[in-house]
Amino acid sequence: MDVDETIEERLDHAYAKFGATAPTYGGGLANHGPMAAEAVVAMGGQRHLEKFVASYLPKLDVRPEPSHPILDGPAELGATREFADWSVYFRAEIAAASWTEIARQWLPDLVPGLATAAGHGLLRVAHVLRALGRYDSIARRDELADALAYWCAAFAVLPGADASGTATIDDALAMVPRLPIDVDRAGSITRVLRRVVSLDGWTEATACLAPCPPDEMLRQVALASANAYLQFTPDAFTFIHGVTVPTMAGVLLDYLHESDQQVLANAAWHFVAAAVGGFAPAEGPLDAAGPQSGPPAGRAGMVDMACGTRDDHTIKFVDCAIALATRLGDRVPLLAADDRIVRTS
């Protein structure tokens, strides 16, 4: 792969700036800065990089200080909740081994918690692994330590049955139980998803999906989320994550054995199914495709417009939508991306 080191070094400067910030801000919102900055570069929108960073940094909180050393990381997963303590731990681990070794060691334990923090733990790790795949640097290793730390500090598993039935993705989603219309959906996405998995019929609905290879399942659930985004716009914010999380989860496949790849794919299925159960209307069918309105802009124009919004979710969504559309030869992700650009421009 040809790498423009000047552009990658500019991304490293962005990583260094975001490295001084906390993983969340504003009472618990995820810091998307490092992820969106990487997406800008990955898409080829680098002329917008510094302007995005400058616009995003002021809203962020200062990085917390570590308080207690983590001595046995695997034993403390799910128990220790301090991001700064985990970051110190992972920086030492990565310094003592290769970053690929640490990724391969930890991802099997982490992927069952794909839905942690509405998928943002996985997303932050996946973005920096993609960046490290292009260009290795200390700034990227430090960002990997922070990304793993964020995932570990918030770690939680969204339960569900493995896909073991015969249903298509559309039929399986139609079986997912939905929250009643009068249920309050304000607050965190994670809180709503947890309410869905407690509904009668959840386990049966997640089990009914026909199993398939992990990469195919990730693409299926991402495309289903793009369809849901178009169908339920403008109340479709959660389905942005339903596209970005399984699409970026594909980056992790190369670091996982086959059995762990399937765990990852099932966790992505549970995440998207719970999003439908929590945020789709309480009644009515799910369409197999969204509205086929006018053609979206060409790829280059879409990248430039997305990066020009300076909106973190739009940038990441368009990055994943383009990748998904390219792999599937399906224009629905591009239509969804085009809609998001218009709404945030």
Beta strands, then each sheet from edge to edge (+ up, - down):
strand 1: 24-25
strand 2: 29-30
sheet 1: 1+ 2-
end
